[in-house]
Amino acid sequence: MKQPQRRKKKIREHIQGTGKGVDFCDECPFLDFDNGVPFCSANDVNLNTDNNGFVPVPDWCGNKKNEQK
């Protein structure tokens, strides 16, 4: 009997941005919440909120808006 083919697991690569990104992570499609804590699903990192309840984009994020462009 023919055996089923194994499929390669897709490896999530680092996401590069264009510099025309977002001001807050609240606009990002990769933002998830884990027990009420903001969580970046692309990089597996917990995020913090500011005083207004928004999640600022970290410097290391490829989706951060560049001020120069």
Biopython code that builds the backbone (N, CA, C, O; Angstrom):
import numpy as np
from Bio.PDB.StructureBuilder import StructureBuilder

atoms = [
    (1, "MET", "N", (0.835, -1.167, 0.000)),
    (1, "MET", "CA", (0.000, 0.000, 0.000)),
    (1, "MET", "C", (0.891, 1.245, 0.000)),
    (1, "MET", "O", (1.903, 1.304, 0.698)),
    (2, "LYS", "N", (0.499, 2.213, -0.781)),
    (2, "LYS", "CA", (1.281, 3.446, -0.906)),
    (2, "LYS", "C", (1.193, 4.274, 0.374)),
    (2, "LYS", "O", (0.112, 4.480, 0.924)),
    (3, "GLN", "N", (2.346, 4.740, 0.834)),
    (3, "GLN", "CA", (2.401, 5.540, 2.043)),
    (3, "GLN", "C", (2.101, 7.008, 1.725)),
    (3, "GLN", "O", (2.444, 7.494, 0.647)),
    (4, "PRO", "N", (1.465, 7.708, 2.657)),
    (4, "PRO", "CA", (1.197, 9.138, 2.416)),
    (4, "PRO", "C", (2.498, 9.933, 2.415)),
    (4, "PRO", "O", (3.436, 9.612, 3.145)),
    (5, "GLN", "N", (2.544, 10.968, 1.590)),
    (5, "GLN", "CA", (3.751, 11.786, 1.490)),
    (5, "GLN", "C", (3.841, 12.717, 2.692)),
    (5, "GLN", "O", (2.835, 13.235, 3.178)),
    (6, "ARG", "N", (5.053, 12.915, 3.152)),
    (6, "ARG", "CA", (5.268, 13.855, 4.240)),
    (6, "ARG", "C", (5.449, 15.245, 3.659)),
    (6, "ARG", "O", (6.116, 15.429, 2.641)),
    (7, "ARG", "N", (4.857, 16.200, 4.311)),
    (7, "ARG", "CA", (4.976, 17.588, 3.854)),
    (7, "ARG", "C", (5.999, 18.300, 4.714)),
    (7, "ARG", "O", (6.098, 18.071, 5.920)),
    (8, "LYS", "N", (6.758, 19.170, 4.066)),
    (8, "LYS", "CA", (7.742, 19.949, 4.802)),
    (8, "LYS", "C", (7.035, 20.982, 5.659)),
    (8, "LYS", "O", (6.047, 21.586, 5.240)),
    (9, "LYS", "N", (7.551, 21.178, 6.861)),
    (9, "LYS", "CA", (7.001, 22.190, 7.745)),
    (9, "LYS", "C", (7.467, 23.551, 7.254)),
    (9, "LYS", "O", (8.655, 23.751, 7.002)),
    (10, "LYS", "N", (6.536, 24.485, 7.118)),
    (10, "LYS", "CA", (6.891, 25.819, 6.669)),
    (10, "LYS", "C", (7.565, 26.560, 7.812)),
    (10, "LYS", "O", (7.025, 26.643, 8.915)),
    (11, "ILE", "N", (8.735, 27.092, 7.543)),
    (11, "ILE", "CA", (9.479, 27.840, 8.537)),
    (11, "ILE", "C", (9.115, 29.305, 8.400)),
    (11, "ILE", "O", (9.179, 29.874, 7.311)),
    (12, "ARG", "N", (8.727, 29.919, 9.525)),
    (12, "ARG", "CA", (8.363, 31.323, 9.521)),
    (12, "ARG", "C", (9.640, 32.152, 9.491)),
    (12, "ARG", "O", (10.456, 32.080, 10.410)),
    (13, "GLU", "N", (9.806, 32.925, 8.449)),
    (13, "GLU", "CA", (11.003, 33.737, 8.297)),
    (13, "GLU", "C", (10.791, 35.103, 8.915)),
    (13, "GLU", "O", (9.658, 35.501, 9.187)),
    (14, "HIS", "N", (11.878, 35.820, 9.135)),
    (14, "HIS", "CA", (11.785, 37.157, 9.693)),
    (14, "HIS", "C", (11.093, 38.074, 8.693)),
    (14, "HIS", "O", (11.403, 38.055, 7.502)),
    (15, "ILE", "N", (10.168, 38.864, 9.180)),
    (15, "ILE", "CA", (9.358, 39.720, 8.328)),
    (15, "ILE", "C", (10.036, 41.074, 8.198)),
    (15, "ILE", "O", (10.331, 41.724, 9.201)),
    (16, "GLN", "N", (10.280, 41.495, 6.980)),
    (16, "GLN", "CA", (10.919, 42.782, 6.726)),
    (16, "GLN", "C", (9.864, 43.805, 6.329)),
    (16, "GLN", "O", (8.940, 43.504, 5.574)),
    (17, "GLY", "N", (10.014, 45.000, 6.842)),
    (17, "GLY", "CA", (9.056, 46.057, 6.534)),
    (17, "GLY", "C", (9.577, 46.998, 5.465)),
    (17, "GLY", "O", (10.736, 46.911, 5.059)),
    (18, "THR", "N", (8.717, 47.898, 5.010)),
    (18, "THR", "CA", (9.078, 48.865, 3.978)),
    (18, "THR", "C", (9.365, 50.237, 4.557)),
    (18, "THR", "O", (9.829, 51.115, 3.830)),
    (19, "GLY", "N", (9.105, 50.455, 5.848)),
    (19, "GLY", "CA", (9.281, 51.763, 6.453)),
    (19, "GLY", "C", (8.026, 52.602, 6.395)),
    (19, "GLY", "O", (7.986, 53.697, 6.956)),
    (20, "LYS", "N", (6.994, 52.106, 5.722)),
    (20, "LYS", "CA", (5.711, 52.813, 5.650)),
    (20, "LYS", "C", (4.732, 52.176, 6.619)),
    (20, "LYS", "O", (3.522, 52.201, 6.390)),
    (21, "GLY", "N", (5.240, 51.614, 7.688)),
    (21, "GLY", "CA", (4.490, 50.785, 8.622)),
    (21, "GLY", "C", (3.414, 51.491, 9.407)),
    (21, "GLY", "O", (2.759, 52.408, 8.912)),
    (22, "VAL", "N", (3.238, 51.054, 10.636)),
    (22, "VAL", "CA", (2.144, 51.512, 11.477)),
    (22, "VAL", "C", (2.686, 52.327, 12.653)),
    (22, "VAL", "O", (3.852, 52.201, 13.029)),
    (23, "ASP", "N", (1.823, 53.160, 13.221)),
    (23, "ASP", "CA", (2.198, 53.964, 14.379)),
    (23, "ASP", "C", (2.106, 53.160, 15.669)),
    (23, "ASP", "O", (2.935, 53.319, 16.564)),
    (24, "PHE", "N", (1.102, 52.299, 15.764)),
    (24, "PHE", "CA", (0.894, 51.475, 16.948)),
    (24, "PHE", "C", (0.666, 50.034, 16.518)),
    (24, "PHE", "O", (0.171, 49.779, 15.420)),
    (25, "CYS", "N", (1.028, 49.092, 17.383)),
    (25, "CYS", "CA", (0.830, 47.670, 17.086)),
    (25, "CYS", "C", (-0.650, 47.293, 17.026)),
    (25, "CYS", "O", (-0.995, 46.215, 16.543)),
    (26, "ASP", "N", (-1.525, 48.175, 17.514)),
    (26, "ASP", "CA", (-2.956, 47.901, 17.455)),
    (26, "ASP", "C", (-3.444, 47.793, 16.010)),
    (26, "ASP", "O", (-4.479, 47.177, 15.752)),
    (27, "GLU", "N", (-2.712, 48.383, 15.073)),
    (27, "GLU", "CA", (-3.065, 48.344, 13.649)),
    (27, "GLU", "C", (-2.416, 47.152, 12.942)),
    (27, "GLU", "O", (-2.708, 46.898, 11.773)),
    (28, "CYS", "N", (-1.553, 46.432, 13.625)),
    (28, "CYS", "CA", (-0.765, 45.353, 13.020)),
    (28, "CYS", "C", (-1.558, 44.041, 12.984)),
    (28, "CYS", "O", (-2.248, 43.715, 13.950)),
    (29, "PRO", "N", (-1.469, 43.294, 11.895)),
    (29, "PRO", "CA", (-2.188, 42.014, 11.831)),
    (29, "PRO", "C", (-1.547, 40.917, 12.671)),
    (29, "PRO", "O", (-2.169, 39.875, 12.880)),
    (30, "PHE", "N", (-0.320, 41.114, 13.162)),
    (30, "PHE", "CA", (0.382, 40.102, 13.938)),
    (30, "PHE", "C", (0.137, 40.246, 15.437)),
    (30, "PHE", "O", (0.688, 39.469, 16.217)),
    (31, "LEU", "N", (-0.669, 41.212, 15.862)),
    (31, "LEU", "CA", (-0.940, 41.413, 17.280)),
    (31, "LEU", "C", (-1.973, 40.413, 17.761)),
    (31, "LEU", "O", (-3.064, 40.307, 17.200)),
    (32, "ASP", "N", (-1.616, 39.681, 18.805)),
    (32, "ASP", "CA", (-2.524, 38.743, 19.467)),
    (32, "ASP", "C", (-2.537, 39.089, 20.947)),
    (32, "ASP", "O", (-1.712, 39.870, 21.423)),
    (33, "PHE", "N", (-3.477, 38.503, 21.664)),
    (33, "PHE", "CA", (-3.547, 38.692, 23.105)),
    (33, "PHE", "C", (-3.482, 37.335, 23.776)),
    (33, "PHE", "O", (-4.234, 36.425, 23.429)),
    (34, "ASP", "N", (-2.575, 37.202, 24.747)),
    (34, "ASP", "CA", (-2.406, 35.970, 25.500)),
    (34, "ASP", "C", (-2.749, 36.283, 26.956)),
    (34, "ASP", "O", (-1.946, 36.885, 27.668)),
    (35, "ASN", "N", (-3.930, 35.879, 27.393)),
    (35, "ASN", "CA", (-4.442, 36.168, 28.740)),
    (35, "ASN", "C", (-4.489, 37.669, 29.005)),
    (35, "ASN", "O", (-4.176, 38.108, 30.112)),
    (36, "GLY", "N", (-4.873, 38.461, 28.011)),
    (36, "GLY", "CA", (-5.003, 39.904, 28.157)),
    (36, "GLY", "C", (-3.713, 40.675, 27.950)),
    (36, "GLY", "O", (-3.717, 41.904, 28.013)),
    (37, "VAL", "N", (-2.606, 39.978, 27.706)),
    (37, "VAL", "CA", (-1.313, 40.633, 27.481)),
    (37, "VAL", "C", (-1.060, 40.696, 25.978)),
    (37, "VAL", "O", (-1.171, 39.669, 25.307)),
    (38, "PRO", "N", (-0.721, 41.877, 25.417)),
    (38, "PRO", "CA", (-0.426, 41.965, 23.981)),
    (38, "PRO", "C", (0.784, 41.095, 23.633)),
    (38, "PRO", "O", (1.768, 41.050, 24.371)),
    (39, "PHE", "N", (0.688, 40.412, 22.501)),
    (39, "PHE", "CA", (1.680, 39.415, 22.111)),
    (39, "PHE", "C", (1.910, 39.520, 20.614)),
    (39, "PHE", "O", (0.957, 39.488, 19.836)),
    (40, "CYS", "N", (3.184, 39.645, 20.197)),
    (40, "CYS", "CA", (3.525, 39.678, 18.771)),
    (40, "CYS", "C", (3.654, 38.241, 18.280)),
    (40, "CYS", "O", (4.589, 37.540, 18.667)),
    (41, "SER", "N", (2.737, 37.798, 17.441)),
    (41, "SER", "CA", (2.748, 36.409, 16.989)),
    (41, "SER", "C", (3.839, 36.143, 15.962)),
    (41, "SER", "O", (4.221, 34.988, 15.770)),
    (42, "ALA", "N", (4.349, 37.166, 15.300)),
    (42, "ALA", "CA", (5.406, 36.963, 14.308)),
    (42, "ALA", "C", (6.754, 36.722, 14.966)),
    (42, "ALA", "O", (7.577, 35.981, 14.428)),
    (43, "ASN", "N", (6.997, 37.336, 16.126)),
    (43, "ASN", "CA", (8.299, 37.233, 16.783)),
    (43, "ASN", "C", (8.242, 36.554, 18.143)),
    (43, "ASN", "O", (9.274, 36.439, 18.805)),
    (44, "ASP", "N", (7.082, 36.104, 18.581)),
    (44, "ASP", "CA", (6.902, 35.434, 19.874)),
    (44, "ASP", "C", (7.428, 36.269, 21.035)),
    (44, "ASP", "O", (8.212, 35.784, 21.851)),
    (45, "VAL", "N", (6.992, 37.536, 21.108)),
    (45, "VAL", "CA", (7.445, 38.461, 22.146)),
    (45, "VAL", "C", (6.224, 39.100, 22.802)),
    (45, "VAL", "O", (5.281, 39.498, 22.118)),
    (46, "ASN", "N", (6.248, 39.196, 24.136)),
    (46, "ASN", "CA", (5.215, 39.939, 24.847)),
    (46, "ASN", "C", (5.486, 41.424, 24.710)),
    (46, "ASN", "O", (6.639, 41.852, 24.756)),
    (47, "LEU", "N", (4.429, 42.217, 24.541)),
    (47, "LEU", "CA", (4.555, 43.657, 24.355)),
    (47, "LEU", "C", (3.917, 44.392, 25.527)),
    (47, "LEU", "O", (3.126, 43.815, 26.274)),
    (48, "ASN", "N", (4.260, 45.656, 25.685)),
    (48, "ASN", "CA", (3.721, 46.491, 26.751)),
    (48, "ASN", "C", (2.802, 47.557, 26.167)),
    (48, "ASN", "O", (2.947, 47.952, 25.010)),
    (49, "THR", "N", (1.856, 48.016, 26.982)),
    (49, "THR", "CA", (0.979, 49.103, 26.551)),
    (49, "THR", "C", (1.468, 50.408, 27.165)),
    (49, "THR", "O", (2.145, 50.401, 28.193)),
    (50, "ASP", "N", (1.121, 51.541, 26.526)),
    (50, "ASP", "CA", (1.470, 52.841, 27.097)),
    (50, "ASP", "C", (0.337, 53.317, 27.992)),
    (50, "ASP", "O", (-0.602, 52.566, 28.256)),
    (51, "ASN", "N", (0.414, 54.542, 28.456)),
    (51, "ASN", "CA", (-0.579, 55.080, 29.395)),
    (51, "ASN", "C", (-1.959, 55.228, 28.777)),
    (51, "ASN", "O", (-2.956, 55.224, 29.499)),
    (52, "ASN", "N", (-2.042, 55.360, 27.460)),
    (52, "ASN", "CA", (-3.325, 55.531, 26.776)),
    (52, "ASN", "C", (-3.974, 54.210, 26.392)),
    (52, "ASN", "O", (-5.081, 54.211, 25.854)),
    (53, "GLY", "N", (-3.315, 53.082, 26.653)),
    (53, "GLY", "CA", (-3.867, 51.772, 26.312)),
    (53, "GLY", "C", (-3.457, 51.280, 24.943)),
    (53, "GLY", "O", (-3.907, 50.217, 24.517)),
    (54, "PHE", "N", (-2.610, 52.028, 24.234)),
    (54, "PHE", "CA", (-2.121, 51.596, 22.930)),
    (54, "PHE", "C", (-0.824, 50.818, 23.096)),
    (54, "PHE", "O", (-0.133, 50.958, 24.106)),
    (55, "VAL", "N", (-0.495, 49.998, 22.104)),
    (55, "VAL", "CA", (0.748, 49.226, 22.120)),
    (55, "VAL", "C", (1.716, 49.895, 21.146)),
    (55, "VAL", "O", (1.520, 49.797, 19.935)),
    (56, "PRO", "N", (2.768, 50.582, 21.647)),
    (56, "PRO", "CA", (3.722, 51.221, 20.732)),
    (56, "PRO", "C", (4.561, 50.178, 19.996)),
    (56, "PRO", "O", (4.846, 49.105, 20.528)),
    (57, "VAL", "N", (4.946, 50.506, 18.778)),
    (57, "VAL", "CA", (5.748, 49.593, 17.958)),
    (57, "VAL", "C", (7.188, 49.614, 18.473)),
    (57, "VAL", "O", (7.782, 50.687, 18.578)),
    (58, "PRO", "N", (7.767, 48.443, 18.800)),
    (58, "PRO", "CA", (9.156, 48.407, 19.271)),
    (58, "PRO", "C", (10.139, 48.764, 18.153)),
    (58, "PRO", "O", (9.810, 48.659, 16.972)),
    (59, "ASP", "N", (11.350, 49.189, 18.536)),
    (59, "ASP", "CA", (12.366, 49.592, 17.558)),
    (59, "ASP", "C", (12.806, 48.439, 16.668)),
    (59, "ASP", "O", (13.158, 48.663, 15.510)),
    (60, "TRP", "N", (12.795, 47.211, 17.177)),
    (60, "TRP", "CA", (13.287, 46.072, 16.415)),
    (60, "TRP", "C", (12.282, 45.576, 15.372)),
    (60, "TRP", "O", (12.625, 44.748, 14.529)),
    (61, "CYS", "N", (11.059, 46.071, 15.423)),
    (61, "CYS", "CA", (9.999, 45.577, 14.533)),
    (61, "CYS", "C", (10.202, 46.088, 13.106)),
    (61, "CYS", "O", (10.528, 47.256, 12.897)),
    (62, "GLY", "N", (10.010, 45.220, 12.147)),
    (62, "GLY", "CA", (10.119, 45.587, 10.740)),
    (62, "GLY", "C", (8.900, 46.344, 10.240)),
    (62, "GLY", "O", (8.912, 46.875, 9.129)),
    (63, "ASN", "N", (7.856, 46.399, 11.043)),
    (63, "ASN", "CA", (6.622, 47.074, 10.661)),
    (63, "ASN", "C", (6.562, 48.492, 11.234)),
    (63, "ASN", "O", (5.533, 49.157, 11.117)),
    (64, "LYS", "N", (7.649, 48.964, 11.853)),
    (64, "LYS", "CA", (7.676, 50.297, 12.458)),
    (64, "LYS", "C", (7.778, 51.361, 11.375)),
    (64, "LYS", "O", (8.518, 51.204, 10.403)),
    (65, "LYS", "N", (7.032, 52.441, 11.550)),
    (65, "LYS", "CA", (7.031, 53.530, 10.581)),
    (65, "LYS", "C", (8.318, 54.313, 10.704)),
    (65, "LYS", "O", (8.735, 54.675, 11.804)),
    (66, "ASN", "N", (8.949, 54.573, 9.565)),
    (66, "ASN", "CA", (10.163, 55.383, 9.520)),
    (66, "ASN", "C", (9.774, 56.841, 9.428)),
    (66, "ASN", "O", (8.910, 57.199, 8.627)),
    (67, "GLU", "N", (10.389, 57.684, 10.226)),
    (67, "GLU", "CA", (10.091, 59.116, 10.198)),
    (67, "GLU", "C", (10.701, 59.783, 8.962)),
    (67, "GLU", "O", (10.200, 60.814, 8.514)),
    (68, "GLN", "N", (11.779, 59.212, 8.402)),
    (68, "GLN", "CA", (12.480, 59.834, 7.289)),
    (68, "GLN", "C", (11.783, 59.611, 5.959)),
    (68, "GLN", "O", (11.989, 60.395, 5.033)),
    (69, "LYS", "N", (10.976, 58.585, 5.829)),
    (69, "LYS", "CA", (10.362, 58.273, 4.524)),
    (69, "LYS", "C", (9.033, 58.929, 4.383)),
    (69, "LYS", "O", (8.376, 58.778, 3.353)),
]
sb = StructureBuilder()
sb.init_structure("model")
sb.init_model(0)
sb.init_chain("A")
sb.init_seg("    ")
for serial, (resi, resn, name, xyz) in enumerate(atoms, 1):
    if name == "N":
        sb.init_residue(resn, " ", resi, " ")
    sb.init_atom(name, np.array(xyz, "f"), 0.0, 1.0, " ", f" {name:<3s}", serial, name[0])
structure = sb.get_structure()
